[in-house]
Amino acid sequence: MRAAAACALGQMGAKDSILILKEMLVDKDAAVFFAAADSLLALGDPAGYDVYYEVLMGERKSGHTLMAEQKRMVKDSKAMTLAAFGVAIGYAPYASSAWMFYRVVSKDYGLPVRVEALKKLASDPDPRINGEMVKAASDRNWRVRAAALSAIARHGDPALIPTAVAGMSDKCRWVRYMAAAASVRLSVVSTAVVPGQR
């Protein structure tokens, strides 16, 4: 219920609830703090990035609580029905049956969280994320590496070109493809001429 409330506040555009949502960021339930973070970002408050940054750095452990919620939903036919329609947010931000079954079968509950964190942080203007994206680009899991390179491309900082170029030598072709795309995007950004600047 707390997660549903946090999600609804963001969808309603209730900017007067920002302080309440910030308090929810310290909730022990992963569903709640993810829903609060997403709503804060939807309301234009950068405090929502903090949750994803902490998850990516390993400072906030959310896999266990997400796993427990995952197992509960698998046994709950009503929750499963809602998830299939993308309505349930019992384990925000993964309210979809595809993610649910992937995690049940793979037993890898941390991977989707880290990948989602990279997606969210790609639009974080804070330069602190650069180091974490670079680190994730050399993660042992190719999905995390690919997500990191995608985030680097969207982040648009030309200083990250060396990381993108290095990714073109990755052993996984999907990572190489993403690295090539990131290199092109960042190269275009670096050569763009801004009026009034050199």
C-alpha positions as CSV (number, residue, x, y, z in Angstrom):
1,M,0.0,0.0,0.0
2,R,2.8,2.4,0.8
3,A,4.4,1.7,-2.6
4,A,1.1,2.2,-4.3
5,A,0.7,5.5,-2.6
6,A,4.2,6.7,-3.5
7,C,3.6,5.7,-7.2
8,A,0.2,7.5,-7.3
9,L,1.7,10.7,-6.0
10,G,4.2,10.8,-8.8
11,Q,1.5,10.0,-11.4
12,M,-0.7,12.7,-10.1
13,G,2.1,15.3,-10.3
14,A,1.6,16.1,-6.6
15,K,4.6,18.3,-6.1
16,D,3.4,19.2,-2.6
17,S,4.2,15.6,-1.6
18,I,7.9,15.8,-2.4
19,L,8.9,16.0,1.3
20,I,6.7,12.9,2.1
21,L,8.3,11.0,-0.8
22,K,11.8,11.9,0.4
23,E,10.9,10.4,3.8
24,M,9.9,7.2,2.0
25,L,13.4,6.9,0.5
26,V,14.6,5.4,3.8
27,D,11.8,2.8,4.0
28,K,13.1,-0.7,4.6
29,D,10.8,-2.1,1.9
30,A,12.5,-2.0,-1.6
31,A,9.2,-1.6,-3.3
32,V,8.5,1.6,-1.3
33,F,11.8,3.3,-1.8
34,F,12.0,2.5,-5.5
35,A,8.4,3.8,-6.0
36,A,9.3,7.0,-4.0
37,A,12.5,7.5,-6.0
38,D,10.6,7.1,-9.4
39,S,7.9,9.5,-8.3
40,L,10.5,12.1,-7.2
41,L,12.2,11.9,-10.6
42,A,8.8,12.2,-12.3
43,L,8.2,15.3,-10.2
44,G,11.6,16.8,-11.2
45,D,13.4,16.3,-7.9
46,P,16.9,14.9,-8.3
47,A,16.8,13.2,-4.8
48,G,15.3,10.2,-6.6
49,Y,18.7,9.5,-8.2
50,D,20.2,8.9,-4.8
51,V,18.5,5.5,-4.4
52,Y,19.7,4.2,-7.8
53,Y,23.2,5.6,-7.1
54,E,23.4,3.7,-3.8
55,V,22.1,0.5,-5.4
56,L,24.7,0.8,-8.2
57,M,27.5,1.4,-5.7
58,G,26.3,-1.5,-3.5
59,E,25.6,0.8,-0.6
60,R,21.9,-0.1,-0.6
61,K,21.1,-3.8,-0.7
62,S,17.7,-4.3,-2.2
63,G,18.0,-7.7,-3.8
64,H,16.7,-9.6,-0.8
65,T,13.5,-7.6,-0.3
66,L,12.8,-7.7,-4.0
67,M,13.3,-11.4,-4.0
68,A,10.8,-11.9,-1.1
69,E,8.2,-9.8,-2.9
70,Q,8.9,-11.7,-6.1
71,K,8.1,-15.0,-4.5
72,R,5.0,-13.6,-2.8
73,M,3.6,-12.4,-6.2
74,V,4.3,-15.7,-7.8
75,K,2.0,-17.4,-5.3
76,D,-0.7,-14.6,-5.5
77,S,-2.9,-15.1,-8.5
78,K,-4.5,-11.6,-8.1
79,A,-1.1,-9.9,-8.0
80,M,0.1,-12.0,-11.0
81,T,-3.0,-10.8,-13.0
82,L,-2.3,-7.2,-12.1
83,A,1.4,-7.5,-13.0
84,A,0.5,-9.0,-16.4
85,F,-1.3,-5.7,-17.1
86,G,1.6,-3.6,-15.7
87,V,-0.7,-2.4,-12.9
88,A,0.8,-3.9,-9.9
89,I,3.8,-2.2,-8.3
90,G,4.4,-4.7,-5.6
91,Y,8.1,-4.6,-6.5
92,A,8.6,-1.3,-8.2
93,P,10.1,-0.6,-10.7
94,Y,9.7,-4.1,-12.1
95,A,5.9,-4.3,-12.4
96,S,5.9,-6.6,-15.4
97,S,5.5,-10.3,-15.8
98,A,8.5,-10.5,-18.1
99,W,10.9,-9.3,-15.4
100,M,9.2,-11.4,-12.8
101,F,9.6,-14.7,-14.6
102,Y,13.1,-13.8,-15.7
103,R,14.2,-13.3,-12.1
104,V,12.4,-16.5,-10.9
105,V,14.1,-18.6,-13.5
106,S,17.5,-17.0,-13.4
107,K,17.7,-16.6,-9.6
108,D,19.7,-13.4,-10.3
109,Y,17.7,-10.8,-8.3
110,G,20.5,-8.2,-8.3
111,L,21.0,-7.9,-12.0
112,P,17.7,-6.3,-13.0
113,V,18.1,-3.8,-10.2
114,R,21.6,-2.7,-11.3
115,V,20.5,-2.5,-15.0
116,E,17.6,-0.4,-14.0
117,A,19.8,1.8,-11.8
118,L,22.1,2.5,-14.8
119,K,19.0,3.4,-17.0
120,K,17.8,5.9,-14.4
121,L,21.2,7.4,-13.7
122,A,21.9,8.1,-17.4
123,S,19.9,11.3,-17.0
124,D,21.5,12.3,-13.7
125,P,23.4,15.6,-14.3
126,D,25.6,15.0,-11.3
127,P,29.2,14.2,-12.5
128,R,29.5,11.6,-9.6
129,I,27.8,9.0,-11.8
130,N,30.6,9.0,-14.3
131,G,32.9,6.9,-12.2
132,E,30.2,4.4,-11.4
133,M,29.3,4.0,-15.1
134,V,32.9,3.5,-16.0
135,K,33.2,0.8,-13.3
136,A,30.0,-0.9,-14.5
137,A,31.3,-0.9,-18.1
138,S,33.9,-3.5,-16.9
139,D,31.4,-5.6,-14.8
140,R,31.7,-9.4,-15.1
141,N,28.1,-9.6,-16.4
142,W,27.7,-8.6,-20.0
143,R,24.2,-7.2,-19.5
144,V,25.5,-4.8,-16.9
145,R,28.4,-3.8,-19.2
146,A,25.9,-3.2,-22.1
147,A,23.6,-1.2,-19.8
148,A,26.5,0.9,-18.6
149,L,27.6,1.7,-22.2
150,S,24.0,2.6,-23.1
151,A,23.9,4.9,-20.0
152,I,27.2,6.4,-21.0
153,A,25.8,7.2,-24.5
154,R,22.7,8.8,-23.1
155,H,24.6,10.7,-20.4
156,G,26.4,12.5,-23.2
157,D,29.7,13.4,-21.5
158,P,32.6,13.3,-24.1
159,A,35.0,12.6,-21.2
160,L,33.6,9.0,-21.3
161,I,34.7,8.4,-24.9
162,P,37.7,6.3,-23.8
163,T,35.4,3.9,-21.9
164,A,33.2,3.6,-24.9
165,V,36.1,2.9,-27.2
166,A,37.5,0.3,-24.8
167,G,34.2,-1.5,-24.9
168,M,34.6,-2.1,-28.6
169,S,37.1,-4.8,-27.7
170,D,34.7,-6.6,-25.4
171,K,34.3,-10.4,-25.8
172,C,30.5,-10.1,-26.0
173,R,29.3,-8.8,-29.4
174,W,26.2,-7.1,-27.8
175,V,28.5,-5.1,-25.6
176,R,30.7,-4.3,-28.7
177,Y,27.7,-3.0,-30.6
178,M,26.6,-0.8,-27.7
179,A,30.1,0.5,-27.3
180,A,30.3,1.4,-30.9
181,A,27.0,3.2,-30.7
182,A,28.1,5.0,-27.6
183,S,31.4,6.0,-29.3
184,V,29.6,7.5,-32.2
185,R,27.1,9.4,-30.0
186,L,29.8,10.8,-27.8
187,S,31.9,11.8,-30.7
188,V,29.0,13.8,-32.2
189,V,28.4,15.5,-28.9
190,S,32.1,16.4,-28.5
191,T,32.2,18.0,-32.0
192,A,29.0,19.9,-31.6
193,V,29.5,23.6,-31.8
194,V,27.7,25.6,-29.1
195,P,26.9,29.2,-30.1
196,G,29.2,31.6,-28.2
197,Q,31.7,28.9,-27.2
198,R,34.8,27.4,-28.8
